Amino acid sequence: MTAPYSPSQNGVVERMNRTLVELLHAMIKASDLPKFLWEPAIAHTAYVWNRSFTRYIPSATPYQKWHG
């Protein structure tokens, strides 16, 4: 449990928010999108992040591991 409105008590979530915002800025800058599109862009950033692989699997492709 954390106290309300105290982000310093939840470092994991705050770091993930920072990571997503940094990725968002990179995506918007690379694609030359206007800044008013940040809301759908952050949703897309979270979508991409959640589907990105984070470790190497030497014996099979991620598809093979996921689908057996």
mmJSON file of the N, C-alpha and C atoms, coordinates in Angstrom:
{"data_MODEL":{"atom_site":{
"group_PDB":["ATOM","ATOM","ATOM","ATOM","ATOM","ATOM","ATOM","ATOM","ATOM","ATOM","ATOM","ATOM","ATOM","ATOM","ATOM","ATOM","ATOM","ATOM","ATOM","ATOM","ATOM","ATOM","ATOM","ATOM","ATOM","ATOM","ATOM","ATOM","ATOM","ATOM","ATOM","ATOM","ATOM","ATOM","ATOM","ATOM","ATOM","ATOM","ATOM","ATOM","ATOM","ATOM","ATOM","ATOM","ATOM","ATOM","ATOM","ATOM","ATOM","ATOM","ATOM","ATOM","ATOM","ATOM","ATOM","ATOM","ATOM","ATOM","ATOM","ATOM","ATOM","ATOM","ATOM","ATOM","ATOM","ATOM","ATOM","ATOM","ATOM","ATOM","ATOM","ATOM","ATOM","ATOM","ATOM","ATOM","ATOM","ATOM","ATOM","ATOM","ATOM","ATOM","ATOM","ATOM","ATOM","ATOM","ATOM","ATOM","ATOM","ATOM","ATOM","ATOM","ATOM","ATOM","ATOM","ATOM","ATOM","ATOM","ATOM","ATOM","ATOM","ATOM","ATOM","ATOM","ATOM","ATOM","ATOM","ATOM","ATOM","ATOM","ATOM","ATOM","ATOM","ATOM","ATOM","ATOM","ATOM","ATOM","ATOM","ATOM","ATOM","ATOM","ATOM","ATOM","ATOM","ATOM","ATOM","ATOM","ATOM","ATOM","ATOM","ATOM","ATOM","ATOM","ATOM","ATOM","ATOM","ATOM","ATOM","ATOM","ATOM","ATOM","ATOM","ATOM","ATOM","ATOM","ATOM","ATOM","ATOM","ATOM","ATOM","ATOM","ATOM","ATOM","ATOM","ATOM","ATOM","ATOM","ATOM","ATOM","ATOM","ATOM","ATOM","ATOM","ATOM","ATOM","ATOM","ATOM","ATOM","ATOM","ATOM","ATOM","ATOM","ATOM","ATOM","ATOM","ATOM","ATOM","ATOM","ATOM","ATOM","ATOM","ATOM","ATOM","ATOM","ATOM","ATOM","ATOM","ATOM","ATOM","ATOM","ATOM","ATOM","ATOM","ATOM","ATOM","ATOM","ATOM","ATOM","ATOM","ATOM","ATOM","ATOM","ATOM"],
"id":[1,2,3,4,5,6,7,8,9,10,11,12,13,14,15,16,17,18,19,20,21,22,23,24,25,26,27,28,29,30,31,32,33,34,35,36,37,38,39,40,41,42,43,44,45,46,47,48,49,50,51,52,53,54,55,56,57,58,59,60,61,62,63,64,65,66,67,68,69,70,71,72,73,74,75,76,77,78,79,80,81,82,83,84,85,86,87,88,89,90,91,92,93,94,95,96,97,98,99,100,101,102,103,104,105,106,107,108,109,110,111,112,113,114,115,116,117,118,119,120,121,122,123,124,125,126,127,128,129,130,131,132,133,134,135,136,137,138,139,140,141,142,143,144,145,146,147,148,149,150,151,152,153,154,155,156,157,158,159,160,161,162,163,164,165,166,167,168,169,170,171,172,173,174,175,176,177,178,179,180,181,182,183,184,185,186,187,188,189,190,191,192,193,194,195,196,197,198,199,200,201,202,203,204],
"type_symbol":["N","C","C","N","C","C","N","C","C","N","C","C","N","C","C","N","C","C","N","C","C","N","C","C","N","C","C","N","C","C","N","C","C","N","C","C","N","C","C","N","C","C","N","C","C","N","C","C","N","C","C","N","C","C","N","C","C","N","C","C","N","C","C","N","C","C","N","C","C","N","C","C","N","C","C","N","C","C","N","C","C","N","C","C","N","C","C","N","C","C","N","C","C","N","C","C","N","C","C","N","C","C","N","C","C","N","C","C","N","C","C","N","C","C","N","C","C","N","C","C","N","C","C","N","C","C","N","C","C","N","C","C","N","C","C","N","C","C","N","C","C","N","C","C","N","C","C","N","C","C","N","C","C","N","C","C","N","C","C","N","C","C","N","C","C","N","C","C","N","C","C","N","C","C","N","C","C","N","C","C","N","C","C","N","C","C","N","C","C","N","C","C","N","C","C","N","C","C","N","C","C","N","C","C"],
"label_atom_id":["N","CA","C","N","CA","C","N","CA","C","N","CA","C","N","CA","C","N","CA","C","N","CA","C","N","CA","C","N","CA","C","N","CA","C","N","CA","C","N","CA","C","N","CA","C","N","CA","C","N","CA","C","N","CA","C","N","CA","C","N","CA","C","N","CA","C","N","CA","C","N","CA","C","N","CA","C","N","CA","C","N","CA","C","N","CA","C","N","CA","C","N","CA","C","N","CA","C","N","CA","C","N","CA","C","N","CA","C","N","CA","C","N","CA","C","N","CA","C","N","CA","C","N","CA","C","N","CA","C","N","CA","C","N","CA","C","N","CA","C","N","CA","C","N","CA","C","N","CA","C","N","CA","C","N","CA","C","N","CA","C","N","CA","C","N","CA","C","N","CA","C","N","CA","C","N","CA","C","N","CA","C","N","CA","C","N","CA","C","N","CA","C","N","CA","C","N","CA","C","N","CA","C","N","CA","C","N","CA","C","N","CA","C","N","CA","C","N","CA","C","N","CA","C","N","CA","C","N","CA","C","N","CA","C","N","CA","C"],
"label_alt_id":[null,null,null,null,null,null,null,null,null,null,null,null,null,null,null,null,null,null,null,null,null,null,null,null,null,null,null,null,null,null,null,null,null,null,null,null,null,null,null,null,null,null,null,null,null,null,null,null,null,null,null,null,null,null,null,null,null,null,null,null,null,null,null,null,null,null,null,null,null,null,null,null,null,null,null,null,null,null,null,null,null,null,null,null,null,null,null,null,null,null,null,null,null,null,null,null,null,null,null,null,null,null,null,null,null,null,null,null,null,null,null,null,null,null,null,null,null,null,null,null,null,null,null,null,null,null,null,null,null,null,null,null,null,null,null,null,null,null,null,null,null,null,null,null,null,null,null,null,null,null,null,null,null,null,null,null,null,null,null,null,null,null,null,null,null,null,null,null,null,null,null,null,null,null,null,null,null,null,null,null,null,null,null,null,null,null,null,null,null,null,null,null,null,null,null,null,null,null,null,null,null,null,null,null],
"label_comp_id":["MET","MET","MET","THR","THR","THR","ALA","ALA","ALA","PRO","PRO","PRO","TYR","TYR","TYR","SER","SER","SER","PRO","PRO","PRO","SER","SER","SER","GLN","GLN","GLN","ASN","ASN","ASN","GLY","GLY","GLY","VAL","VAL","VAL","VAL","VAL","VAL","GLU","GLU","GLU","ARG","ARG","ARG","MET","MET","MET","ASN","ASN","ASN","ARG","ARG","ARG","THR","THR","THR","LEU","LEU","LEU","VAL","VAL","VAL","GLU","GLU","GLU","LEU","LEU","LEU","LEU","LEU","LEU","HIS","HIS","HIS","ALA","ALA","ALA","MET","MET","MET","ILE","ILE","ILE","LYS","LYS","LYS","ALA","ALA","ALA","SER","SER","SER","ASP","ASP","ASP","LEU","LEU","LEU","PRO","PRO","PRO","LYS","LYS","LYS","PHE","PHE","PHE","LEU","LEU","LEU","TRP","TRP","TRP","GLU","GLU","GLU","PRO","PRO","PRO","ALA","ALA","ALA","ILE","ILE","ILE","ALA","ALA","ALA","HIS","HIS","HIS","THR","THR","THR","ALA","ALA","ALA","TYR","TYR","TYR","VAL","VAL","VAL","TRP","TRP","TRP","ASN","ASN","ASN","ARG","ARG","ARG","SER","SER","SER","PHE","PHE","PHE","THR","THR","THR","ARG","ARG","ARG","TYR","TYR","TYR","ILE","ILE","ILE","PRO","PRO","PRO","SER","SER","SER","ALA","ALA","ALA","THR","THR","THR","PRO","PRO","PRO","TYR","TYR","TYR","GLN","GLN","GLN","LYS","LYS","LYS","TRP","TRP","TRP","HIS","HIS","HIS","GLY","GLY","GLY"],
"label_asym_id":["A","A","A","A","A","A","A","A","A","A","A","A","A","A","A","A","A","A","A","A","A","A","A","A","A","A","A","A","A","A","A","A","A","A","A","A","A","A","A","A","A","A","A","A","A","A","A","A","A","A","A","A","A","A","A","A","A","A","A","A","A","A","A","A","A","A","A","A","A","A","A","A","A","A","A","A","A","A","A","A","A","A","A","A","A","A","A","A","A","A","A","A","A","A","A","A","A","A","A","A","A","A","A","A","A","A","A","A","A","A","A","A","A","A","A","A","A","A","A","A","A","A","A","A","A","A","A","A","A","A","A","A","A","A","A","A","A","A","A","A","A","A","A","A","A","A","A","A","A","A","A","A","A","A","A","A","A","A","A","A","A","A","A","A","A","A","A","A","A","A","A","A","A","A","A","A","A","A","A","A","A","A","A","A","A","A","A","A","A","A","A","A","A","A","A","A","A","A","A","A","A","A","A","A"],
"label_entity_id":["1","1","1","1","1","1","1","1","1","1","1","1","1","1","1","1","1","1","1","1","1","1","1","1","1","1","1","1","1","1","1","1","1","1","1","1","1","1","1","1","1","1","1","1","1","1","1","1","1","1","1","1","1","1","1","1","1","1","1","1","1","1","1","1","1","1","1","1","1","1","1","1","1","1","1","1","1","1","1","1","1","1","1","1","1","1","1","1","1","1","1","1","1","1","1","1","1","1","1","1","1","1","1","1","1","1","1","1","1","1","1","1","1","1","1","1","1","1","1","1","1","1","1","1","1","1","1","1","1","1","1","1","1","1","1","1","1","1","1","1","1","1","1","1","1","1","1","1","1","1","1","1","1","1","1","1","1","1","1","1","1","1","1","1","1","1","1","1","1","1","1","1","1","1","1","1","1","1","1","1","1","1","1","1","1","1","1","1","1","1","1","1","1","1","1","1","1","1","1","1","1","1","1","1"],
"label_seq_id":[1,1,1,2,2,2,3,3,3,4,4,4,5,5,5,6,6,6,7,7,7,8,8,8,9,9,9,10,10,10,11,11,11,12,12,12,13,13,13,14,14,14,15,15,15,16,16,16,17,17,17,18,18,18,19,19,19,20,20,20,21,21,21,22,22,22,23,23,23,24,24,24,25,25,25,26,26,26,27,27,27,28,28,28,29,29,29,30,30,30,31,31,31,32,32,32,33,33,33,34,34,34,35,35,35,36,36,36,37,37,37,38,38,38,39,39,39,40,40,40,41,41,41,42,42,42,43,43,43,44,44,44,45,45,45,46,46,46,47,47,47,48,48,48,49,49,49,50,50,50,51,51,51,52,52,52,53,53,53,54,54,54,55,55,55,56,56,56,57,57,57,58,58,58,59,59,59,60,60,60,61,61,61,62,62,62,63,63,63,64,64,64,65,65,65,66,66,66,67,67,67,68,68,68],
"pdbx_PDB_ins_code":[null,null,null,null,null,null,null,null,null,null,null,null,null,null,null,null,null,null,null,null,null,null,null,null,null,null,null,null,null,null,null,null,null,null,null,null,null,null,null,null,null,null,null,null,null,null,null,null,null,null,null,null,null,null,null,null,null,null,null,null,null,null,null,null,null,null,null,null,null,null,null,null,null,null,null,null,null,null,null,null,null,null,null,null,null,null,null,null,null,null,null,null,null,null,null,null,null,null,null,null,null,null,null,null,null,null,null,null,null,null,null,null,null,null,null,null,null,null,null,null,null,null,null,null,null,null,null,null,null,null,null,null,null,null,null,null,null,null,null,null,null,null,null,null,null,null,null,null,null,null,null,null,null,null,null,null,null,null,null,null,null,null,null,null,null,null,null,null,null,null,null,null,null,null,null,null,null,null,null,null,null,null,null,null,null,null,null,null,null,null,null,null,null,null,null,null,null,null,null,null,null,null,null,null],
"Cartn_x":[0.849,0.0,0.895,0.486,1.203,0.249,0.812,-0.003,-0.471,-1.683,-2.16,-1.334,-1.174,-0.468,0.989,1.623,3.04,3.784,4.107,4.735,6.112,6.763,8.097,8.066,6.91,6.809,6.653,6.451,6.264,7.24,8.5,9.553,9.423,8.895,8.769,7.813,6.676,5.692,6.217,6.86,7.396,8.47,9.295,10.32,9.674,8.629,7.943,7.292,6.693,6.114,7.182,8.345,9.429,9.906,10.027,10.455,9.47,8.178,7.171,7.197,7.378,7.417,8.665,9.804,11.016,10.826,10.211,9.926,8.941,7.948,6.976,7.665,8.543,9.247,10.077,10.742,11.542,10.66,9.511,8.614,8.035,7.626,7.048,8.11,9.315,10.379,10.781,10.885,11.292,10.247,8.986,7.93,7.432,7.949,7.531,6.031,5.466,4.049,3.883,2.75,2.512,2.31,2.641,2.593,1.178,0.158,-1.196,-1.623,-0.854,-1.166,-0.516,-0.091,0.601,-0.273,-1.567,-2.427,-2.521,-2.861,-2.844,-1.422,-0.435,0.946,1.415,1.018,1.434,0.737,-0.498,-1.187,-0.466,-0.025,0.723,2.082,2.723,4.008,3.858,2.823,2.589,2.289,1.547,1.24,2.53,3.396,4.662,5.549,5.632,6.468,5.996,4.698,4.159,4.376,4.622,4.836,6.296,7.169,8.599,9.213,10.154,10.819,11.975,12.187,13.187,14.377,14.333,15.489,15.661,16.854,17.234,16.833,16.207,15.832,16.617,17.704,18.568,17.975,17.049,16.577,15.418,14.747,13.569,13.276,12.432,11.978,10.893,10.645,9.565,8.21,7.95,6.697,6.575,7.659,7.632,7.395,8.012,7.827,6.388,5.855,4.508,3.443,3.583,2.556,2.885,3.958,4.316,4.899],
"Cartn_y":[-1.181,0.0,1.245,2.221,3.48,4.611,5.705,6.88,7.499,7.996,8.602,9.827,10.016,11.175,11.255,10.091,10.069,9.147,9.618,8.765,8.255,8.933,8.491,7.139,6.698,5.412,4.254,4.518,3.446,3.648,3.348,3.581,2.754,1.535,0.671,1.286,1.746,2.352,3.667,4.448,5.723,5.499,4.479,4.19,3.726,2.918,2.473,3.659,4.565,5.763,6.574,6.708,7.463,6.773,5.457,4.7,4.886,4.798,4.968,6.375,7.376,8.752,8.968,8.393,8.514,7.84,6.67,6.002,6.803,7.382,8.226,9.394,10.073,11.215,10.774,9.63,9.13,8.797,8.18,7.81,9.049,10.036,11.246,12.008,12.091,12.815,12.094,10.773,10.005,10.057,10.166,10.148,11.539,12.577,13.961,14.172,13.468,13.669,14.928,15.596,16.747,16.286,17.151,16.781,16.519,17.026,16.803,15.329,14.533,13.107,12.256,12.88,12.135,11.063,11.313,10.339,9.006,8.973,7.682,7.132,8.024,7.564,6.874,7.354,6.699,5.35,5.251,3.956,2.967,3.454,2.595,2.221,3.146,2.872,1.76,1.817,0.773,-0.559,-0.518,-1.725,-2.368,-1.564,-2.081,-2.6,-1.859,-2.268,-3.609,-3.793,-5.028,-6.234,-6.005,-7.102,-7.27,-6.493,-6.598,-7.699,-8.386,-9.464,-8.888,-9.426,-8.848,-9.759,-10.992,-11.847,-12.783,-13.276,-14.144,-15.586,-16.27,-17.674,-18.449,-19.143,-19.767,-20.986,-21.671,-22.946,-22.814,-21.673,-21.538,-20.063,-19.799,-18.434,-18.103,-16.834,-16.484,-17.054,-17.074,-17.639,-19.102,-19.858,-21.294,-21.484,-20.679,-20.789,-20.406,-19.387,-18.92,-19.93,-20.519,-21.413,-22.895,-23.18,-24.571,-25.241],
"Cartn_z":[0.0,0.0,0.0,-0.753,-0.779,-0.456,-0.007,0.281,-1.042,-1.089,-2.331,-2.708,-4.016,-4.585,-4.128,-3.973,-3.599,-4.565,-5.757,-6.759,-6.346,-5.418,-5.006,-4.304,-3.843,-3.173,-4.145,-5.435,-6.398,-7.557,-7.298,-8.274,-9.532,-9.43,-10.604,-11.622,-11.162,-12.051,-12.619,-11.792,-12.265,-13.319,-13.16,-14.161,-15.469,-15.384,-16.605,-17.314,-16.558,-17.161,-17.882,-17.248,-17.876,-19.144,-19.106,-20.279,-21.426,-21.132,-22.179,-22.764,-21.928,-22.427,-23.282,-22.876,-23.691,-25.047,-25.07,-26.34,-27.175,-26.527,-27.215,-27.909,-27.192,-27.784,-28.981,-28.874,-29.993,-31.19,-30.943,-32.039,-32.722,-31.936,-32.512,-33.303,-32.765,-33.463,-34.746,-34.707,-35.884,-36.992,-36.622,-37.633,-38.003,-37.357,-37.598,-37.398,-36.424,-36.098,-35.256,-35.36,-34.481,-33.036,-32.108,-30.691,-30.17,-30.882,-30.378,-30.502,-31.208,-31.346,-30.253,-29.155,-28.117,-27.479,-27.365,-26.679,-27.422,-28.722,-29.411,-29.549,-29.609,-29.735,-28.461,-27.289,-26.043,-25.902,-26.373,-26.362,-27.28,-28.429,-29.351,-28.77,-28.088,-27.445,-26.412,-25.596,-24.605,-25.291,-26.385,-27.152,-27.663,-28.261,-28.792,-27.661,-26.574,-25.44,-24.866,-24.751,-24.18,-25.086,-26.354,-27.293,-27.693,-27.09,-27.377,-26.519,-27.105,-26.375,-25.587,-24.406,-23.521,-23.267,-23.753,-23.547,-24.73,-24.864,-25.963,-25.653,-26.603,-26.456,-27.508,-27.124,-28.126,-28.824,-28.205,-28.757,-29.744,-29.784,-30.662,-30.886,-31.848,-32.076,-31.043,-30.791,-29.873,-30.304,-31.614,-32.111,-31.715,-31.878,-31.545,-30.051,-29.222,-27.77,-27.382,-28.012,-27.671,-28.072,-29.265,-29.798,-29.629,-28.951,-28.683,-29.889],
"occupancy":[1.0,1.0,1.0,1.0,1.0,1.0,1.0,1.0,1.0,1.0,1.0,1.0,1.0,1.0,1.0,1.0,1.0,1.0,1.0,1.0,1.0,1.0,1.0,1.0,1.0,1.0,1.0,1.0,1.0,1.0,1.0,1.0,1.0,1.0,1.0,1.0,1.0,1.0,1.0,1.0,1.0,1.0,1.0,1.0,1.0,1.0,1.0,1.0,1.0,1.0,1.0,1.0,1.0,1.0,1.0,1.0,1.0,1.0,1.0,1.0,1.0,1.0,1.0,1.0,1.0,1.0,1.0,1.0,1.0,1.0,1.0,1.0,1.0,1.0,1.0,1.0,1.0,1.0,1.0,1.0,1.0,1.0,1.0,1.0,1.0,1.0,1.0,1.0,1.0,1.0,1.0,1.0,1.0,1.0,1.0,1.0,1.0,1.0,1.0,1.0,1.0,1.0,1.0,1.0,1.0,1.0,1.0,1.0,1.0,1.0,1.0,1.0,1.0,1.0,1.0,1.0,1.0,1.0,1.0,1.0,1.0,1.0,1.0,1.0,1.0,1.0,1.0,1.0,1.0,1.0,1.0,1.0,1.0,1.0,1.0,1.0,1.0,1.0,1.0,1.0,1.0,1.0,1.0,1.0,1.0,1.0,1.0,1.0,1.0,1.0,1.0,1.0,1.0,1.0,1.0,1.0,1.0,1.0,1.0,1.0,1.0,1.0,1.0,1.0,1.0,1.0,1.0,1.0,1.0,1.0,1.0,1.0,1.0,1.0,1.0,1.0,1.0,1.0,1.0,1.0,1.0,1.0,1.0,1.0,1.0,1.0,1.0,1.0,1.0,1.0,1.0,1.0,1.0,1.0,1.0,1.0,1.0,1.0,1.0,1.0,1.0,1.0,1.0,1.0],
"B_iso_or_equiv":[0.0,0.0,0.0,0.0,0.0,0.0,0.0,0.0,0.0,0.0,0.0,0.0,0.0,0.0,0.0,0.0,0.0,0.0,0.0,0.0,0.0,0.0,0.0,0.0,0.0,0.0,0.0,0.0,0.0,0.0,0.0,0.0,0.0,0.0,0.0,0.0,0.0,0.0,0.0,0.0,0.0,0.0,0.0,0.0,0.0,0.0,0.0,0.0,0.0,0.0,0.0,0.0,0.0,0.0,0.0,0.0,0.0,0.0,0.0,0.0,0.0,0.0,0.0,0.0,0.0,0.0,0.0,0.0,0.0,0.0,0.0,0.0,0.0,0.0,0.0,0.0,0.0,0.0,0.0,0.0,0.0,0.0,0.0,0.0,0.0,0.0,0.0,0.0,0.0,0.0,0.0,0.0,0.0,0.0,0.0,0.0,0.0,0.0,0.0,0.0,0.0,0.0,0.0,0.0,0.0,0.0,0.0,0.0,0.0,0.0,0.0,0.0,0.0,0.0,0.0,0.0,0.0,0.0,0.0,0.0,0.0,0.0,0.0,0.0,0.0,0.0,0.0,0.0,0.0,0.0,0.0,0.0,0.0,0.0,0.0,0.0,0.0,0.0,0.0,0.0,0.0,0.0,0.0,0.0,0.0,0.0,0.0,0.0,0.0,0.0,0.0,0.0,0.0,0.0,0.0,0.0,0.0,0.0,0.0,0.0,0.0,0.0,0.0,0.0,0.0,0.0,0.0,0.0,0.0,0.0,0.0,0.0,0.0,0.0,0.0,0.0,0.0,0.0,0.0,0.0,0.0,0.0,0.0,0.0,0.0,0.0,0.0,0.0,0.0,0.0,0.0,0.0,0.0,0.0,0.0,0.0,0.0,0.0,0.0,0.0,0.0,0.0,0.0,0.0],
"pdbx_formal_charge":[null,null,null,null,null,null,null,null,null,null,null,null,null,null,null,null,null,null,null,null,null,null,null,null,null,null,null,null,null,null,null,null,null,null,null,null,null,null,null,null,null,null,null,null,null,null,null,null,null,null,null,null,null,null,null,null,null,null,null,null,null,null,null,null,null,null,null,null,null,null,null,null,null,null,null,null,null,null,null,null,null,null,null,null,null,null,null,null,null,null,null,null,null,null,null,null,null,null,null,null,null,null,null,null,null,null,null,null,null,null,null,null,null,null,null,null,null,null,null,null,null,null,null,null,null,null,null,null,null,null,null,null,null,null,null,null,null,null,null,null,null,null,null,null,null,null,null,null,null,null,null,null,null,null,null,null,null,null,null,null,null,null,null,null,null,null,null,null,null,null,null,null,null,null,null,null,null,null,null,null,null,null,null,null,null,null,null,null,null,null,null,null,null,null,null,null,null,null,null,null,null,null,null,null],
"auth_seq_id":[1,1,1,2,2,2,3,3,3,4,4,4,5,5,5,6,6,6,7,7,7,8,8,8,9,9,9,10,10,10,11,11,11,12,12,12,13,13,13,14,14,14,15,15,15,16,16,16,17,17,17,18,18,18,19,19,19,20,20,20,21,21,21,22,22,22,23,23,23,24,24,24,25,25,25,26,26,26,27,27,27,28,28,28,29,29,29,30,30,30,31,31,31,32,32,32,33,33,33,34,34,34,35,35,35,36,36,36,37,37,37,38,38,38,39,39,39,40,40,40,41,41,41,42,42,42,43,43,43,44,44,44,45,45,45,46,46,46,47,47,47,48,48,48,49,49,49,50,50,50,51,51,51,52,52,52,53,53,53,54,54,54,55,55,55,56,56,56,57,57,57,58,58,58,59,59,59,60,60,60,61,61,61,62,62,62,63,63,63,64,64,64,65,65,65,66,66,66,67,67,67,68,68,68],
"auth_comp_id":["MET","MET","MET","THR","THR","THR","ALA","ALA","ALA","PRO","PRO","PRO","TYR","TYR","TYR","SER","SER","SER","PRO","PRO","PRO","SER","SER","SER","GLN","GLN","GLN","ASN","ASN","ASN","GLY","GLY","GLY","VAL","VAL","VAL","VAL","VAL","VAL","GLU","GLU","GLU","ARG","ARG","ARG","MET","MET","MET","ASN","ASN","ASN","ARG","ARG","ARG","THR","THR","THR","LEU","LEU","LEU","VAL","VAL","VAL","GLU","GLU","GLU","LEU","LEU","LEU","LEU","LEU","LEU","HIS","HIS","HIS","ALA","ALA","ALA","MET","MET","MET","ILE","ILE","ILE","LYS","LYS","LYS","ALA","ALA","ALA","SER","SER","SER","ASP","ASP","ASP","LEU","LEU","LEU","PRO","PRO","PRO","LYS","LYS","LYS","PHE","PHE","PHE","LEU","LEU","LEU","TRP","TRP","TRP","GLU","GLU","GLU","PRO","PRO","PRO","ALA","ALA","ALA","ILE","ILE","ILE","ALA","ALA","ALA","HIS","HIS","HIS","THR","THR","THR","ALA","ALA","ALA","TYR","TYR","TYR","VAL","VAL","VAL","TRP","TRP","TRP","ASN","ASN","ASN","ARG","ARG","ARG","SER","SER","SER","PHE","PHE","PHE","THR","THR","THR","ARG","ARG","ARG","TYR","TYR","TYR","ILE","ILE","ILE","PRO","PRO","PRO","SER","SER","SER","ALA","ALA","ALA","THR","THR","THR","PRO","PRO","PRO","TYR","TYR","TYR","GLN","GLN","GLN","LYS","LYS","LYS","TRP","TRP","TRP","HIS","HIS","HIS","GLY","GLY","GLY"],
"auth_asym_id":["A","A","A","A","A","A","A","A","A","A","A","A","A","A","A","A","A","A","A","A","A","A","A","A","A","A","A","A","A","A","A","A","A","A","A","A","A","A","A","A","A","A","A","A","A","A","A","A","A","A","A","A","A","A","A","A","A","A","A","A","A","A","A","A","A","A","A","A","A","A","A","A","A","A","A","A","A","A","A","A","A","A","A","A","A","A","A","A","A","A","A","A","A","A","A","A","A","A","A","A","A","A","A","A","A","A","A","A","A","A","A","A","A","A","A","A","A","A","A","A","A","A","A","A","A","A","A","A","A","A","A","A","A","A","A","A","A","A","A","A","A","A","A","A","A","A","A","A","A","A","A","A","A","A","A","A","A","A","A","A","A","A","A","A","A","A","A","A","A","A","A","A","A","A","A","A","A","A","A","A","A","A","A","A","A","A","A","A","A","A","A","A","A","A","A","A","A","A","A","A","A","A","A","A"],
"auth_atom_id":["N","CA","C","N","CA","C","N","CA","C","N","CA","C","N","CA","C","N","CA","C","N","CA","C","N","CA","C","N","CA","C","N","CA","C","N","CA","C","N","CA","C","N","CA","C","N","CA","C","N","CA","C","N","CA","C","N","CA","C","N","CA","C","N","CA","C","N","CA","C","N","CA","C","N","CA","C","N","CA","C","N","CA","C","N","CA","C","N","CA","C","N","CA","C","N","CA","C","N","CA","C","N","CA","C","N","CA","C","N","CA","C","N","CA","C","N","CA","C","N","CA","C","N","CA","C","N","CA","C","N","CA","C","N","CA","C","N","CA","C","N","CA","C","N","CA","C","N","CA","C","N","CA","C","N","CA","C","N","CA","C","N","CA","C","N","CA","C","N","CA","C","N","CA","C","N","CA","C","N","CA","C","N","CA","C","N","CA","C","N","CA","C","N","CA","C","N","CA","C","N","CA","C","N","CA","C","N","CA","C","N","CA","C","N","CA","C","N","CA","C","N","CA","C","N","CA","C","N","CA","C","N","CA","C","N","CA","C"],
"pdbx_PDB_model_num":[1,1,1,1,1,1,1,1,1,1,1,1,1,1,1,1,1,1,1,1,1,1,1,1,1,1,1,1,1,1,1,1,1,1,1,1,1,1,1,1,1,1,1,1,1,1,1,1,1,1,1,1,1,1,1,1,1,1,1,1,1,1,1,1,1,1,1,1,1,1,1,1,1,1,1,1,1,1,1,1,1,1,1,1,1,1,1,1,1,1,1,1,1,1,1,1,1,1,1,1,1,1,1,1,1,1,1,1,1,1,1,1,1,1,1,1,1,1,1,1,1,1,1,1,1,1,1,1,1,1,1,1,1,1,1,1,1,1,1,1,1,1,1,1,1,1,1,1,1,1,1,1,1,1,1,1,1,1,1,1,1,1,1,1,1,1,1,1,1,1,1,1,1,1,1,1,1,1,1,1,1,1,1,1,1,1,1,1,1,1,1,1,1,1,1,1,1,1,1,1,1,1,1,1]
}}}
